């Protein structure tokens, strides 16, 4: 497959010089560089992403506590409508 890459002049010159020094074509040099980078990324451990549930700090609410707070909020809303 052929593609076009845009790289800085400095990177091109350094890659061209190093590929020549190693006896590789520039294409092969870039192929090996990309393969090496992909391999290193695949070796990294996958860290789980922890998303916040709210901006409040502290442990997560239990189902019971969440239910209790919802009922209290609904009661407060009902009382405010009466008064």
Helices and strands as residue ranges (DSSP letters): H 9-22, H 26-43, H 63-82
